Amino acid sequence: MPHVYTLADVLGAPQPLVEGERVVIYDAIGGRQAMVAADHLAELGRKVSFITTLGQPGPNLAASRDWGKVYGRLRRMGVQFRTDRELVAVAAGEVTERDLYTKELFTEPADAVVMVLGSSAQDSLFHRLKAAGHADVHLIGDAMAPRRVSDAIREGERVARRL
Ligand SMILES: Cc1cc2nc3c(=O)[nH]c(=O)nc-3n(C[C@H](O)[C@H](O)[C@H](O)COP(=O)(O)OP(=O)(O)OC[C@H]3O[C@@H](n4cnc5c(N)ncnc54)[C@H](O)[C@@H]3O)c2cc1C
């Protein structure tokens, strides 16, 4: 659908590729990624609704203990949080959400929807180098599996210590 976007469409270019004023961000992973996307779009003046299947927006911010600061900043910019909701339909100009527990349906206007559902490992370069016969090539960090920055640092250090 032309008005459904990815995180890369929001953050991967100097200006977001996302068009339209009313943007729904749908987060199913609970990391900082969707919060950053909401912040960026709200700062540009978009009306942002943050929908998540989780009971709290961005629960992984607990690791850095800055959720209060982030919630405050986003709310002051007008971001509306809706938790415990799944997206069940996306149509031109509106989305339909369902409360996970009451099963109640809600529709809200949306010119654009940004899906933050996680990503897959981009490991093709590693496999090409291995296939070309390079022995000293290591797969670490998000290229192995998208996770947290601490995983990438730990794996990088482990490889470096073996060199
Ligand atoms: C918006 C956002 C917020 C995040 N917030 C957090 C957070 O709060 N806490 C946390 O723990 N994690 C967070 N993450 C995840 C974290 O950023 C990643 O897990 C981490 O950066 C992975 O590190 P990496 O070195 O494996 O990959 P990357 O940081 O992606 O680095 C890979 C590098 O390789 C370069 N590259 C790619 N292909 C090539 C090529 N062919 N040739 C040369 N260079 C190439 C890329 O340009 C990039 O610079 C966040 C991610 C995003 C997108």
The ligand as an SDF file (V2000), in Angstrom:
LIG
                    3D

 53 58  0  0  0  0  0  0  0  0999 V2000
   16.5220    4.4330   15.6210 C   0  0  0  0  0  0  0  0  0  0  0  0
   17.2750    3.3680   16.3530 C   0  0  0  0  0  0  0  0  0  0  0  0
   17.4180    3.4660   17.7320 C   0  0  0  0  0  0  0  0  0  0  0  0
   18.1010    2.4770   18.4460 C   0  0  0  0  0  0  0  0  0  0  0  0
   18.2070    2.5970   19.7940 N   0  0  0  0  0  0  0  0  0  0  0  0
   18.9050    1.6690   20.4880 C   0  0  0  0  0  0  0  0  0  0  0  0
   19.0790    1.8060   21.9020 C   0  0  0  0  0  0  0  0  0  0  0  0
   18.6010    2.7450   22.5390 O   0  0  0  0  0  0  0  0  0  0  0  0
   19.7820    0.8240   22.5480 N   0  0  0  0  0  0  0  0  0  0  0  0
   20.3460   -0.2240   21.8900 C   0  0  0  0  0  0  0  0  0  0  0  0
   20.9780   -1.0620   22.5310 O   0  0  0  0  0  0  0  0  0  0  0  0
   20.1850   -0.3720   20.5550 N   0  0  0  0  0  0  0  0  0  0  0  0
   19.4880    0.5450   19.8320 C   0  0  0  0  0  0  0  0  0  0  0  0
   19.3350    0.4000   18.4850 N   0  0  0  0  0  0  0  0  0  0  0  0
   19.9470   -0.7710   17.8260 C   0  0  0  0  0  0  0  0  0  0  0  0
   21.4470   -0.5050   17.6300 C   0  0  0  0  0  0  0  0  0  0  0  0
   21.6160    0.7370   16.9320 O   0  0  0  0  0  0  0  0  0  0  0  0
   22.0650   -1.6470   16.8240 C   0  0  0  0  0  0  0  0  0  0  0  0
   21.8210   -2.8760   17.5000 O   0  0  0  0  0  0  0  0  0  0  0  0
   23.5730   -1.4340   16.6730 C   0  0  0  0  0  0  0  0  0  0  0  0
   23.8340   -0.1980   16.0500 O   0  0  0  0  0  0  0  0  0  0  0  0
   24.1660   -2.5780   15.8360 C   0  0  0  0  0  0  0  0  0  0  0  0
   25.5190   -2.2650   15.6080 O   0  0  0  0  0  0  0  0  0  0  0  0
   26.2590   -2.8670   14.3400 P   0  0  0  0  0  0  0  0  0  0  0  0
   27.6710   -2.3490   14.4040 O   0  0  0  0  0  0  0  0  0  0  0  0
   26.0310   -4.3340   14.2660 O   0  0  0  0  0  0  0  0  0  0  0  0
   25.5180   -2.2500   13.0650 O   0  0  0  0  0  0  0  0  0  0  0  0
   25.3910   -0.7470   12.6220 P   0  0  0  0  0  0  0  0  0  0  0  0
   25.4060    0.1950   13.7890 O   0  0  0  0  0  0  0  0  0  0  0  0
   24.2010   -0.7170   11.7130 O   0  0  0  0  0  0  0  0  0  0  0  0
   26.7190   -0.4690   11.8130 O   0  0  0  0  0  0  0  0  0  0  0  0
   26.9460   -1.0730   10.5510 C   0  0  0  0  0  0  0  0  0  0  0  0
   27.7690   -0.0860    9.7430 C   0  0  0  0  0  0  0  0  0  0  0  0
   28.2100   -0.7270    8.5440 O   0  0  0  0  0  0  0  0  0  0  0  0
   28.0260    0.1460    7.4750 C   0  0  0  0  0  0  0  0  0  0  0  0
   27.9000   -0.6610    6.2380 N   0  0  0  0  0  0  0  0  0  0  0  0
   26.8520   -1.4170    5.8630 C   0  0  0  0  0  0  0  0  0  0  0  0
   27.1120   -2.0300    4.6960 N   0  0  0  0  0  0  0  0  0  0  0  0
   28.3760   -1.6780    4.3470 C   0  0  0  0  0  0  0  0  0  0  0  0
   29.2210   -1.9880    3.2400 C   0  0  0  0  0  0  0  0  0  0  0  0
   28.8240   -2.8080    2.2700 N   0  0  0  0  0  0  0  0  0  0  0  0
   30.4450   -1.4260    3.2190 N   0  0  0  0  0  0  0  0  0  0  0  0
   30.8690   -0.5940    4.2060 C   0  0  0  0  0  0  0  0  0  0  0  0
   30.1000   -0.2680    5.2660 N   0  0  0  0  0  0  0  0  0  0  0  0
   28.8820   -0.8030    5.3360 C   0  0  0  0  0  0  0  0  0  0  0  0
   26.7880    0.9370    7.8090 C   0  0  0  0  0  0  0  0  0  0  0  0
   26.7270    2.1610    7.1180 O   0  0  0  0  0  0  0  0  0  0  0  0
   26.9670    1.1370    9.3220 C   0  0  0  0  0  0  0  0  0  0  0  0
   27.6990    2.3000    9.6020 O   0  0  0  0  0  0  0  0  0  0  0  0
   18.6470    1.3600   17.7560 C   0  0  0  0  0  0  0  0  0  0  0  0
   18.5100    1.2660   16.3500 C   0  0  0  0  0  0  0  0  0  0  0  0
   17.8310    2.2510   15.6600 C   0  0  0  0  0  0  0  0  0  0  0  0
   17.6850    2.1310   14.1670 C   0  0  0  0  0  0  0  0  0  0  0  0
  1  2  1  0
  2  3  1  0
  2 52  2  0
  3  4  2  0
  4  5  1  0
  4 50  1  0
  5  6  2  0
  6  7  1  0
  6 13  1  0
  7  8  2  0
  7  9  1  0
  9 10  1  0
 10 11  2  0
 10 12  1  0
 12 13  2  0
 13 14  1  0
 14 15  1  0
 14 50  1  0
 15 16  1  0
 16 17  1  0
 16 18  1  0
 18 19  1  0
 18 20  1  0
 20 21  1  0
 20 22  1  0
 22 23  1  0
 23 24  1  0
 24 25  2  0
 24 26  1  0
 24 27  1  0
 27 28  1  0
 28 29  2  0
 28 30  1  0
 28 31  1  0
 31 32  1  0
 32 33  1  0
 33 34  1  0
 33 48  1  0
 34 35  1  0
 35 36  1  0
 35 46  1  0
 36 37  1  0
 36 45  1  0
 37 38  2  0
 38 39  1  0
 39 40  1  0
 39 45  2  0
 40 41  1  0
 40 42  2  0
 42 43  1  0
 43 44  2  0
 44 45  1  0
 46 47  1  0
 46 48  1  0
 48 49  1  0
 50 51  2  0
 51 52  1  0
 52 53  1  0
M  END
$$$$
